[in-house]
Amino acid sequence: MSGICGIFTRNAEHCGNSQALQRGLDAISHRGRDGVSCYNDEHIFIGHRLFDTGCNGFAIDEDGYAISFDGRLDNRNQLCAKLRAGGAMTSPMTDSVSDTRLLLLAYLHFGTDLPKYLLGDFAIAIWDVSKQSLFLCRDHFGVRPLFYRIEEDDFLFASEIKALRAMRPELPYIPHLTAINAFVAGETIEDEPERSFIADVYRLLPGHSAVIENGNIKTQRYWRLDPSLPVPSDDVHQQFRDLFIQAINRRIRGTPPIAALLSGGLDSSSIVSSIAADKVAMSPADIEVFSLTFRDDGTPDESEYIAAVKDSYSFNHQTVDASHVSGLGTADIIIKEQDQPPIGPNGAVFRHLLQTTANQTKATILLHGHGGDEIVSEGTGLFEELAGSGRWLRLWKELSAIEQITGKPGPHFRRLIWRKGARKALVKLLRWPMRAFGKKADPVVRDPLKFEPGGGARPAEQVAHLKKLTSPMFGHALEITDHDAAHAGIEIRMPFLDVELAEFCVRVPANEKWKDGLPRSVVRGAMKDILPEKIRLRTDKHNFADHLRMTMLRDDREIVDEAILRRSSLILPYADLVSLKEDWDDLKITGELDGRSVMRLWRAVILSRWLSGADDPAEHRSPSDIRLAAAE
């Protein structure tokens, strides 16, 4: 983790850019406590906030090329080999050159194709002095953030939106109407994922690079998951285990000591158990493990599952109690840190965990199981595949295995058979006359998530899996995690978010992902004899809505009342205020409210706090002014 900040201007006579860059770097000082670097030329002002993990940094070469690198390089040896083979570096340089300078050498050799040769988590800004252009790129999944704004002659870019605002505080920062409406509905802007909550601020999308030249920006996708590769064969579980251990080893490179979060779930437990079982290239004695509990307020937590890992292995372990943490009490702080309304309701609890962990350890790196659900996938698409292919006996067996969760298998069985079996066959039969008489259907643009390059339909599970991994919501959650960690002064690394592991998992067939009533069977099989059985075979997951519901009543009544009752005009243009008031009354009277309604209440309060923020230029605008300006 570190911070990138800069201005690329066409107006060389513009005064104050050096001071503006310094303001931007000051705004993201939390991203780098170990140093500040700056470089400026006639048209470029670029800076870096260093959080030293031994992997990132800032560099300038003798010709005036400059690089600001936030992240970690996972394939250093392979990249060095390619550069040696191309004559771009000599063998003695391999051991001495830093990752940052290695990336600059690689850019000089590969040019804007650079990210095609990289693995890791990264956001990179490179000033190309020969072309007088700026090159930006962001890692495959978007673990490292990068935002930008174009204003007349200036292109502003930074790791966080607050740096953009600090560099040009005189500019209006108007809420984006479509993003607000999507947030209220619990969604993101699917057709414009590059949009932020600020009308003129954009994110460079994951898996994309950009070249800024002559006042224009040209973005390009350099990577997408390719499920058309051959399906894994032989021992799928062993292949997963090998890739998973490799992913952990990649993320323990850097400056020790290293810590890990243990939630008691399948993902974090797999990481900690693999380390504790001596499966990775570090000693179990060298890792510090932290777990979140709710000991004092009666809220269900994961203590029994955390204990299962702790009782199976020996490692340094501490618990962090979050019983006292209010779901909305720190909302203003979180919004200020995030710059945008956060999409997850457990932000206060997670922030408390990170802040406490950072205060109780000297570790600068924290391993986290985030992304496991999306990378591995539950495998529920198997039901549609079984129904559509006529494997109805297996379908009945799998539905019966989860009867205690979904109810009697009969209704689900009949619905799937009709929707994916009989109805599909009927539609196919009705289309036959058109083909028989030579009438061609109008050409259509096929969705690459649903169809392979050759035109064939993808299996249902693969479609569902790809949608999870390409959802804007997935990328936005990673930005929130990054900002949380940066403000805690720690770098989060997520072994499940490994490119090679993901490319493997999307090709695993559905019948390997779901077996005998168990979702995510591929990871369960791979972790056999490593994970405690209590965790390996569990199918439930902790629900933070219980804690949020309880603290709304215990701690946050005034905050909710203010948003829903006293300052309702702020959210009136965007939310169904009548339903919100009814939900809030139900919760206060009965103490009960379904999870969906709790989330709707939480989002309304968060939106109200964001719109009324003291440092928000929109604070003095009426809701109608904001709406009209955002729509322009």
Rosetta blueprint (number, residue, H / E / L):
1 M L
2 S L
3 G E
4 I E
5 C E
6 G E
7 I E
8 F E
9 T E
10 R L
11 N L
12 A L
13 E L
14 H L
15 C L
16 G L
17 N H
18 S H
19 Q H
20 A H
21 L H
22 Q H
23 R H
24 G H
25 L H
26 D H
27 A H
28 I L
29 S H
30 H H
31 R H
32 G L
33 R L
34 D L
35 G L
36 V E
37 S E
38 C E
39 Y E
40 N E
41 D L
42 E L
43 H L
44 I E
45 F E
46 I E
47 G E
48 H E
49 R E
50 L L
51 F L
52 D L
53 T L
54 G L
55 C L
56 N L
57 G E
58 F E
59 A E
60 I E
61 D L
62 E L
63 D L
64 G L
65 Y L
66 A E
67 I E
68 S E
69 F E
70 D E
71 G E
72 R E
73 L E
74 D L
75 N L
76 R H
77 N H
78 Q H
79 L H
80 C H
81 A H
82 K H
83 L H
84 R H
85 A H
86 G L
87 G L
88 A L
89 M L
90 T L
91 S L
92 P L
93 M H
94 T H
95 D H
96 S H
97 V L
98 S L
99 D H
100 T H
101 R H
102 L H
103 L H
104 L H
105 L H
106 A H
107 Y H
108 L H
109 H H
110 F H
111 G H
112 T H
113 D H
114 L H
115 P H
116 K H
117 Y H
118 L L
119 L L
120 G E
121 D E
122 F E
123 A E
124 I E
125 A E
126 I E
127 W E
128 D E
129 V L
130 S L
131 K L
132 Q L
133 S E
134 L E
135 F E
136 L E
137 C E
138 R E
139 D L
140 H L
141 F L
142 G L
143 V L
144 R L
145 P L
146 L L
147 F E
148 Y E
149 R E
150 I E
151 E E
152 E L
153 D L
154 D E
155 F E
156 L E
157 F E
158 A E
159 S L
160 E L
161 I H
162 K H
163 A H
164 L H
165 R H
166 A H
167 M H
168 R L
169 P L
170 E L
171 L L
172 P L
173 Y L
174 I L
175 P E
176 H L
177 L H
178 T H
179 A H
180 I H
181 N H
182 A H
183 F H
184 V H
185 A L
186 G L
187 E L
188 T L
189 I L
190 E L
191 D L
192 E L
193 P L
194 E L
195 R E
196 S L
197 F L
198 I E
199 A L
200 D L
201 V L
202 Y E
203 R E
204 L L
205 L L
206 P L
207 G L
208 H E
209 S E
210 A E
211 V E
212 I E
213 E E
214 N L
215 G L
216 N E
217 I E
218 K E
219 T E
220 Q E
221 R E
222 Y L
223 W L
224 R L
225 L L
226 D L
227 P L
228 S L
229 L L
230 P L
231 V L
232 P L
233 S L
234 D L
235 D L
236 V H
237 H H
238 Q H
239 Q H
240 F H
241 R H
242 D H
243 L H
244 F H
245 I H
246 Q H
247 A H
248 I H
249 N H
250 R H
251 R L
252 I L
253 R L
254 G L
255 T L
256 P L
257 P L
258 I E
259 A E
260 A E
261 L E
262 L L
263 S L
264 G L
265 G L
266 L H
267 D H
268 S H
269 S H
270 S H
271 I H
272 V H
273 S H
274 S H
275 I H
276 A H
277 A L
278 D L
279 K L
280 V L
281 A L
282 M L
283 S L
284 P H
285 A H
286 D H
287 I E
288 E E
289 V E
290 F E
291 S E
292 L E
293 T E
294 F L
295 R L
296 D L
297 D L
298 G L
299 T L
300 P L
301 D L
302 E L
303 S H
304 E H
305 Y H
306 I H
307 A H
308 A H
309 V H
310 K H
311 D H
312 S H
313 Y L
314 S L
315 F L
316 N E
317 H E
318 Q E
319 T E
320 V E
321 D E
322 A L
323 S L
324 H L
325 V L
326 S L
327 G L
328 L L
329 G L
330 T L
331 A H
332 D H
333 I H
334 I H
335 I H
336 K H
337 E H
338 Q H
339 D L
340 Q L
341 P L
342 P L
343 I L
344 G L
345 P L
346 N L
347 G H
348 A H
349 V H
350 F H
351 R H
352 H H
353 L H
354 L H
355 Q H
356 T H
357 T H
358 A H
359 N H
360 Q H
361 T L
362 K L
363 A L
364 T L
365 I E
366 L E
367 L E
368 H L
369 G L
370 H L
371 G L
372 G H
373 D H
374 E H
375 I H
376 V H
377 S L
378 E L
379 G L
380 T L
381 G H
382 L H
383 F H
384 E H
385 E H
386 L H
387 A H
388 G H
389 S H
390 G L
391 R L
392 W H
393 L H
394 R H
395 L H
396 W H
397 K H
398 E H
399 L H
400 S H
401 A H
402 I L
403 E H
404 Q H
405 I H
406 T H
407 G L
408 K L
409 P H
410 G H
411 P H
412 H H
413 F H
414 R H
415 R H
416 L H
417 I H
418 W H
419 R H
420 K H
421 G H
422 A H
423 R H
424 K H
425 A H
426 L H
427 V H
428 K H
429 L H
430 L H
431 R H
432 W H
433 P H
434 M H
435 R H
436 A H
437 F L
438 G L
439 K L
440 K L
441 A L
442 D L
443 P L
444 V L
445 V L
446 R L
447 D L
448 P L
449 L L
450 K L
451 F E
452 E L
453 P L
454 G L
455 G L
456 G L
457 A E
458 R L
459 P L
460 A H
461 E H
462 Q H
463 V H
464 A H
465 H H
466 L H
467 K H
468 K H
469 L H
470 T H
471 S L
472 P H
473 M H
474 F H
475 G H
476 H H
477 A H
478 L H
479 E H
480 I H
481 T H
482 D H
483 H H
484 D H
485 A H
486 A H
487 H H
488 A H
489 G L
490 I L
491 E E
492 I E
493 R E
494 M L
495 P L
496 F L
497 L L
498 D L
499 V H
500 E H
501 L H
502 A H
503 E H
504 F H
505 C H
506 V L
507 R L
508 V L
509 P L
510 A H
511 N H
512 E H
513 K H
514 W L
515 K E
516 D L
517 G L
518 L E
519 P L
520 R L
521 S H
522 V H
523 V H
524 R H
525 G H
526 A H
527 M L
528 K L
529 D L
530 I L
531 L L
532 P L
533 E H
534 K H
535 I H
536 R H
537 L L
538 R L
539 T L
540 D L
541 K L
542 H L
543 N L
544 F L
545 A H
546 D H
547 H H
548 L H
549 R H
550 M H
551 T H
552 M H
553 L H
554 R H
555 D L
556 D L
557 R H
558 E H
559 I H
560 V H
561 D H
562 E H
563 A H
564 I H
565 L H
566 R H
567 R L
568 S H
569 S H
570 L H
571 I L
572 L L
573 P L
574 Y L
575 A L
576 D L
577 L H
578 V H
579 S H
580 L H
581 K H
582 E H
583 D H
584 W H
585 D H
586 D H
587 L H
588 K H
589 I H
590 T H
591 G L
592 E L
593 L L
594 D L
595 G H
596 R H
597 S H
598 V H
599 M H
600 R H
601 L H
602 W H
603 R H
604 A H
605 V H
606 I H
607 L H
608 S H
609 R H
610 W H
611 L H
612 S L
613 G L
614 A L
615 D L
616 D L
617 P H
618 A H
619 E H
620 H H
621 R L
622 S L
623 P H
624 S H
625 D H
626 I H
627 R H
628 L H
629 A H
630 A H
631 A H
632 E L
